[in-house]
Amino acid sequence: MSKRNILITAVLLIAAAASGGYFLKNSAKNNSDTTDDAPVVNVPMPSSDGRTTFVGEPVPWHLLLADASCELKGEIKYLNSKTYDNQDAMFIYRGVDNPGRNVIWTVSPKDDILIGPNIFSNIPIPNGESLLGISLPKNPIAKRYELTAKMQYARLVDEKGDFVVAGGTVKNFEKQCKGKTVVVLP
C-alpha cells in the first residue's frame, strides 16, 4: 500500500470517528429531554451493589417495606397421565425475603398431587412469577382439582409492628394467595 493510500485511509477513519462521536453526543442530548407527560414508574431501590433481584440469597430489608402478596391463575389440562398443557398456570409473588421460604399448597379434593414451586431457593426474589409444575399420583381420585396456596415471608418490625430497615425483630408471616389454578384430567 502506498503512503498516499495510507494517508487517505487514516483521514477517512478519523472523519468517521469524529462524525460518529458527534451523532452519539447529539442523540444522547436529545434523549435526555423530559416532559411533564412522562409516566412515573415506581421501582424498588437497589441494594448497595445496585441489584433489586436475588437468587439463592436473602433480600436486603430496605427492599421489603411493603406487605407481601401472591396470586395463582390459569389452568393445567392433562392430555394423558404424563403429559399436560399449561394454559397460563402461574404463581405470581411479591415481597419474598429469603430463598428458604416455602409455598404451601392445598389440593381440593385432597390427593397425592405434587406441585411446584414449593420453595424460593432457585427462583428470583423478592418479586417474580413461575410456571407451575404438577405430578399426578398413579391413581388420581378425581377428574378436576383446584389448587390454592399460601406463602411464607418475614419482615423486620419495630415494637409497634411497623416494617423497618434496621433495629427491629424478624417476624414470620404467611400470606394466602389470591386466586386458584384448576387441573383437569382427560
RAMOJO-V494135 format. One record per residue. N is the residue number from 1. NEAR is the number of other C-alpha atoms within 12 Angstrom. Layout:
n-><N N>
near-><NEAR NEAR>
This chain:
n-><1 2 3 4 5 6 7 8 9 10 11 12 13 14 15 16 17 18 19 20 21 22 23 24 25 26 27 28 29 30 31 32 33 34 35 36 37 38 39 40 41 42 43 44 45 46 47 48 49 50 51 52 53 54 55 56 57 58 59 60 61 62 63 64 65 66 67 68 69 70 71 72 73 74 75 76 77 78 79 80 81 82 83 84 85 86 87 88 89 90 91 92 93 94 95 96 97 98 99 100 101 102 103 104 105 106 107 108 109 110 111 112 113 114 115 116 117 118 119 120 121 122 123 124 125 126 127 128 129 130 131 132 133 134 135 136 137 138 139 140 141 142 143 144 145 146 147 148 149 150 151 152 153 154 155 156 157 158 159 160 161 162 163 164 165 166 167 168 169 170 171 172 173 174 175 176 177 178 179 180 181 182 183 184 185 186>
near-><8 8 9 10 11 12 13 14 15 14 14 14 14 14 14 14 14 14 14 14 14 14 14 14 14 14 13 12 12 12 11 10 12 11 10 7 7 8 8 9 7 6 11 22 19 18 17 12 10 12 19 27 30 28 23 20 22 29 37 31 32 24 35 35 27 24 27 32 31 33 30 33 29 26 29 35 26 23 14 15 19 16 17 22 24 23 19 22 33 33 40 36 35 32 40 47 43 35 30 24 31 26 35 26 32 26 27 22 18 19 23 20 26 21 31 27 33 27 27 37 23 22 28 29 35 42 32 25 25 30 27 34 27 34 24 30 17 13 13 23 17 21 21 24 28 29 39 34 35 32 38 33 38 35 35 30 25 17 13 10 15 20 25 25 20 18 14 18 19 22 19 21 23 23 27 23 28 21 22 30 36 31 37 28 27 17>
